[in-house]
Amino acid sequence: MITTAPVDMDLRIPRADLRETPWFQPRTISILNKPVEGDLVQAKLLPKLIKAFREQGHIVSEQPDGNVNLMIAFYDVPDTDASLIERIPERQLPLALTLMREYKLARRPDNLVLFLTIRERPSEMKHTDMIELSRTAMARAGSPKVVFLSGDRETGELWESTYTTMEGGHPSDKAEERDVVLMLRDRLIAMACARDVGADYIVIDNQVSKEQWETTRTPEALIAAGHRMDTLNLLPAPKNVSEYVSPDLANIYNRYLNMKGFSEGMLFAFDPETQTLMVTASGSWNVDKRALKREEVVPIGGMEEHKILVYAPEGIKPKGPSVEAVEMYTLLMSVPKTRVRKNADGVWVADPNGDVEVPMIRGGVHTHVGVTHIDEEWVEDMGLNRRDYPYGFGCGTDLMKQLAQDAAHRSKAIHDPDDPRLYVRWQMLYHGETVVELWKEGASDQPLQGLLDMYDPQRVGAIEYTYDHIDQP
């Protein structure tokens, strides 16, 4: 979906009614369990939230039902003198693992969201602390999404709600500023309208010849970029599940859910030699993107329905690609084409008369940082299109694909050959940004090095950033 808004419309302002967005669909919702006994915050919120869902056209079952797009569950966090992170109890087994057996469900819901009541206000916490808190709650309870309800459980007064995601999102809605129930409803429905597609791929063996794989320099470019991103604090260390839960529970995650850990961010570059998009392997494969190995670079060569095709180099068993790979591949396939040639030094350079056709986007990075300033003489900043995408979607979803293509569609640098800018940036709501570099005159010899100069205060420094704050509108 590409925005068709009038050019003079302010895309930063969300539509008044979520149902007016082009991707909205009525959802099916069920309630897994009753609010925690004695917790009036949960008890008073639930009927209001159910009413709000139904008023928007959704079907709500107040009994456990796995055949739904969204399931809401309630969890108890004891209100003691201990710190919040110490108070979050750990289940013996993750809810995601036992859900069907415990509640006799025929299938897993598309999305499971856990509601917890706390006395603290996440809106007042540091970004980095909030990420660690939410991931701890997710891991200990076994739910990939958590809503913190800040309030007084004895009176039922709700001060604010905070919706959190594994990627690091944590937008808060305060009761003194807006209708918390309606905001929470819309955030949850936006999430439930997005479909996970990032984990779907097909491996085509021996699709890249041994000679092509040994000749191409693109894997080395991604490896070098990962090293440099580490020095610029653009890639944090990989996270292990054991950092959030007990050794016994970490072992269960590994053994039964095949989850050891994850890593943030990704790198990608189009390779003219093999006509593939080369991406970093997924962090779930125990990959440290700051110190990539050559076999941890994955060539993507096409699509089969909604699944990306991994073109395995001859004799190599590839790891799974980053969850954002489908987003970036479809992005590159959506932009105009240009031509390149290999110069005397073996470097691919832009040339309108070149003998090889490539997407206008040469490569890019996805980072989990906040941006405080952009020099638009160097980098085109697309700004948010909250009219069509008012809330954040998870990485690897179909709506995140649409968001990226919408940004590229609006870009002057991508579509206007006379625009000299080599870089385009857009925000991924709640958890970071994507910056791409283009095949144009003046590009660095090695992919991504010119782009990283934009972050490097010792070089160009056109993008000023921080890792301890990301806007949460």
Stockholm file with secondary structure:
# STOCKHOLM 1.0

chainA/1-473         MITTAPVDMDLRIPRADLRETPWFQPRTISILNKPVEGDLVQAKLLPKLIKAFREQGHIVSEQPDGNVNLMIAFYDVPDTDASLIERIPERQLPLALTLMREYKLARRPDNLVLFLTIRERPSEMKHTDMIELSRTAMARAGSPKVVFLSGDRETGELWESTYTTMEGGHPSDKAEERDVVLMLRDRLIAMACARDVGADYIVIDNQVSKEQWETTRTPEALIAAGHRMDTLNLLPAPKNVSEYVSPDLANIYNRYLNMKGFSEGMLFAFDPETQTLMVTASGSWNVDKRALKREEVVPIGGMEEHKILVYAPEGIKPKGPSVEAVEMYTLLMSVPKTRVRKNADGVWVADPNGDVEVPMIRGGVHTHVGVTHIDEEWVEDMGLNRRDYPYGFGCGTDLMKQLAQDAAHRSKAIHDPDDPRLYVRWQMLYHGETVVELWKEGASDQPLQGLLDMYDPQRVGAIEYTYDHIDQP
#=GR chainA/1-473 SS CCCCCCTTSCTTSCCSSGGGSTTCCCCEEEECSCCCTTCHHHHHHHHHHHHHHHHTTCEEESSCCSSSSEEEEEECCCCSSSCHHHHSCCCSSCHHHHHHHHHTCSSCCSCEEEEEEESSCGGGSCHHHHHHHHHHHHHHHTCSEEEEEEEETTTTEEEEEEEEETTSCCCEEETTTSCHHHHHHHHHHHHHHSCBCTTCEEEEEEEECHHHHHHCCHHHHHHHHHHHHHHTTCSCCCEEGGGTSCHHHHHHHHHHHCCCEECCCEEEEEETTTTEEEEEBCGGGSCCGGGCCGGGEEEEEEEETTEEEEEEETTCCCCCBCTTHHHHHHHHHHSCEEEEEECTTSCEEECTTCSEEEESEEEEEEECCEEEEECTTTEEECCCCTTTCCSCCCTTBHHHHHHHHHHHHHCHHHHCTTCCCCEEEEEETTTEEEEEEESCTTCCSSTTHHHHHHHCTTTTCCEEEESSCCCCC
#=GC SS_cons         CCCCCCTTSCTTSCCSSGGGSTTCCCCEEEECSCCCTTCHHHHHHHHHHHHHHHHTTCEEESSCCSSSSEEEEEECCCCSSSCHHHHSCCCSSCHHHHHHHHHTCSSCCSCEEEEEEESSCGGGSCHHHHHHHHHHHHHHHTCSEEEEEEEETTTTEEEEEEEEETTSCCCEEETTTSCHHHHHHHHHHHHHHSCBCTTCEEEEEEEECHHHHHHCCHHHHHHHHHHHHHHTTCSCCCEEGGGTSCHHHHHHHHHHHCCCEECCCEEEEEETTTTEEEEEBCGGGSCCGGGCCGGGEEEEEEEETTEEEEEEETTCCCCCBCTTHHHHHHHHHHSCEEEEEECTTSCEEECTTCSEEEESEEEEEEECCEEEEECTTTEEECCCCTTTCCSCCCTTBHHHHHHHHHHHHHCHHHHCTTCCCCEEEEEETTTEEEEEEESCTTCCSSTTHHHHHHHCTTTTCCEEEESSCCCCC
//
